[in-house]
């Protein structure tokens, strides 16, 4: 088994975003309160074996301030359709503040979420 290199993810300011080897899901806020951007990374399965809609929505609520733009980045093979639909609805409620982005792949339930 070969050792894989850590993914390198950068924010808009060019600063490296730390991604743990054990986790492919991350949510973070960049910038001060006036120019804050919330970034969501879903880089793996959606549902039971990955990030559930319940955890996703809880994390999004905890991070969201009601005014900052949100970028939801996906690189996922998909997973549970209903979790993907719930994630989509949570992001849709943000309105024009939310931008979906496919970084490599958004298959199956991930295509619904994005």
KOLMARSE-876149 format. One record per residue (C-alpha): residue number from 1; residue in one letter; x, y, z. Coordinates in steps of 0.001 Angstrom, whole numbers. Example, Ala and Ser with C-alpha at 12.3 -4.5 7.8 and 13.67 -1.06 7.14 Angstrom:
# residues 2
+------+------+---------+---------+---------+
: mipa : voti :      c1 :      c2 :      c3 :
+------+------+---------+---------+---------+
:    1 :    A :   12300 :   -4500 :    7800 :
:    2 :    S :   13670 :   -1060 :    7140 :
+------+------+---------+---------+---------+
# end
This chain:
# residues 114
+------+------+---------+---------+---------+
: mipa : voti :      c1 :      c2 :      c3 :
+------+------+---------+---------+---------+
:    1 :    X :       0 :       0 :       0 :
:    2 :    X :    1536 :    3310 :   -1034 :
:    3 :    X :    1412 :    6351 :    1165 :
:    4 :    X :    -705 :    9099 :    -381 :
:    5 :    X :     355 :   12738 :    -265 :
:    6 :    X :   -1783 :   15130 :    1752 :
:    7 :    X :   -4135 :   17189 :    -357 :
:    8 :    X :   -3145 :   20822 :    -650 :
:    9 :    X :   -6075 :   23213 :    -491 :
:   10 :    X :   -5687 :   26980 :    -546 :
:   11 :    X :   -8132 :   29758 :     270 :
:   12 :    X :   -8658 :   32923 :   -1795 :
:   13 :    X :   -5850 :   34697 :      43 :
:   14 :    X :   -3413 :   31991 :   -1036 :
:   15 :    X :   -3057 :   30588 :    2477 :
:   16 :    X :   -2908 :   26830 :    2819 :
:   17 :    X :   -5940 :   25247 :    4454 :
:   18 :    X :   -5004 :   22374 :    6749 :
:   19 :    X :   -6703 :   19106 :    5807 :
:   20 :    X :   -6301 :   16147 :    8135 :
:   21 :    X :   -5457 :   12768 :    6608 :
:   22 :    X :   -8340 :   11225 :    8519 :
:   23 :    X :  -11004 :   13722 :    7482 :
:   24 :    X :  -12170 :   14716 :    4026 :
:   25 :    X :  -14872 :   17034 :    5278 :
:   26 :    X :  -14087 :   20517 :    6544 :
:   27 :    X :  -15878 :   23777 :    7185 :
:   28 :    X :  -14020 :   26997 :    7919 :
:   29 :    X :  -14351 :   30764 :    7852 :
:   30 :    X :  -11655 :   32986 :    6370 :
:   31 :    X :  -11100 :   36692 :    6821 :
:   32 :    X :  -12292 :   39219 :    9367 :
:   33 :    X :  -15969 :   39928 :   10019 :
:   34 :    X :  -16242 :   42475 :    7197 :
:   35 :    X :  -14742 :   40245 :    4466 :
:   36 :    X :  -15418 :   36798 :    5840 :
:   37 :    X :  -15982 :   33847 :    3497 :
:   38 :    X :  -17251 :   30498 :    4737 :
:   39 :    X :  -15835 :   27529 :    2827 :
:   40 :    X :  -17307 :   24038 :    2984 :
:   41 :    X :  -15314 :   21108 :    1590 :
:   42 :    X :  -17119 :   17820 :     939 :
:   43 :    X :  -14391 :   15560 :    -428 :
:   44 :    X :  -15821 :   12104 :      91 :
:   45 :    X :  -18971 :   10087 :     530 :
:   46 :    X :  -22287 :   11618 :    1556 :
:   47 :    X :  -24390 :    9716 :    4069 :
:   48 :    X :  -23768 :    6903 :    6518 :
:   49 :    X :  -20137 :    6215 :    5572 :
:   50 :    X :  -19217 :    9880 :    5208 :
:   51 :    X :  -20767 :   13180 :    6198 :
:   52 :    X :  -24432 :   12967 :    7101 :
:   53 :    X :  -26893 :   15744 :    6323 :
:   54 :    X :  -27533 :   16117 :   10045 :
:   55 :    X :  -23866 :   16857 :   10814 :
:   56 :    X :  -23521 :   19060 :    7723 :
:   57 :    X :  -26513 :   21230 :    8677 :
:   58 :    X :  -25393 :   21512 :   12317 :
:   59 :    X :  -21892 :   22587 :   11255 :
:   60 :    X :  -23267 :   25056 :    8704 :
:   61 :    X :  -25601 :   26631 :   11278 :
:   62 :    X :  -22760 :   26957 :   13768 :
:   63 :    X :  -20497 :   28651 :   11212 :
:   64 :    X :  -23031 :   30835 :    9355 :
:   65 :    X :  -23402 :   34437 :   10502 :
:   66 :    X :  -26269 :   35234 :    8138 :
:   67 :    X :  -24336 :   37651 :    5897 :
:   68 :    X :  -21035 :   36100 :    4787 :
:   69 :    X :  -20761 :   34410 :    1393 :
:   70 :    X :  -20583 :   30604 :    1480 :
:   71 :    X :  -18622 :   28492 :   -1010 :
:   72 :    X :  -19517 :   24780 :   -1004 :
:   73 :    X :  -16783 :   22765 :   -2763 :
:   74 :    X :  -17470 :   19168 :   -3768 :
:   75 :    X :  -15281 :   16272 :   -4830 :
:   76 :    X :  -17481 :   13303 :   -4082 :
:   77 :    X :  -18585 :    9998 :   -5569 :
:   78 :    X :  -21978 :   10641 :   -3969 :
:   79 :    X :  -23784 :    8478 :   -1484 :
:   80 :    X :  -27214 :    8686 :     107 :
:   81 :    X :  -29692 :   10600 :   -2072 :
:   82 :    X :  -31752 :   11889 :     847 :
:   83 :    X :  -28705 :   13246 :    2671 :
:   84 :    X :  -27619 :   14936 :    -576 :
:   85 :    X :  -31073 :   16472 :    -983 :
:   86 :    X :  -31090 :   17745 :    2602 :
:   87 :    X :  -27629 :   19287 :    2088 :
:   88 :    X :  -28862 :   20939 :   -1120 :
:   89 :    X :  -31878 :   22398 :     667 :
:   90 :    X :  -29704 :   23746 :    3505 :
:   91 :    X :  -27414 :   25457 :     980 :
:   92 :    X :  -30379 :   26737 :   -1069 :
:   93 :    X :  -31812 :   28481 :    1986 :
:   94 :    X :  -28695 :   30675 :    1997 :
:   95 :    X :  -29874 :   32198 :   -1293 :
:   96 :    X :  -27493 :   34265 :   -3390 :
:   97 :    X :  -24830 :   34145 :    -668 :
:   98 :    X :  -24079 :   30516 :   -1574 :
:   99 :    X :  -21946 :   29319 :   -4471 :
:  100 :    X :  -21575 :   25643 :   -5306 :
:  101 :    X :  -18288 :   24504 :   -6820 :
:  102 :    X :  -17274 :   21142 :   -8246 :
:  103 :    X :  -13537 :   20763 :   -7654 :
:  104 :    X :  -13235 :   17422 :   -9447 :
:  105 :    X :  -16314 :   15197 :   -9244 :
:  106 :    X :  -19897 :   15528 :   -8063 :
:  107 :    X :  -21532 :   12196 :   -8810 :
:  108 :    X :  -24830 :   10742 :   -7659 :
:  109 :    X :  -25979 :   12367 :   -4376 :
:  110 :    X :  -23190 :   14960 :   -4614 :
:  111 :    X :  -24649 :   16220 :   -7893 :
:  112 :    X :  -27939 :   16740 :   -6061 :
:  113 :    X :  -26249 :   18537 :   -3164 :
:  114 :    X :  -24229 :   20897 :   -5342 :
+------+------+---------+---------+---------+
# end
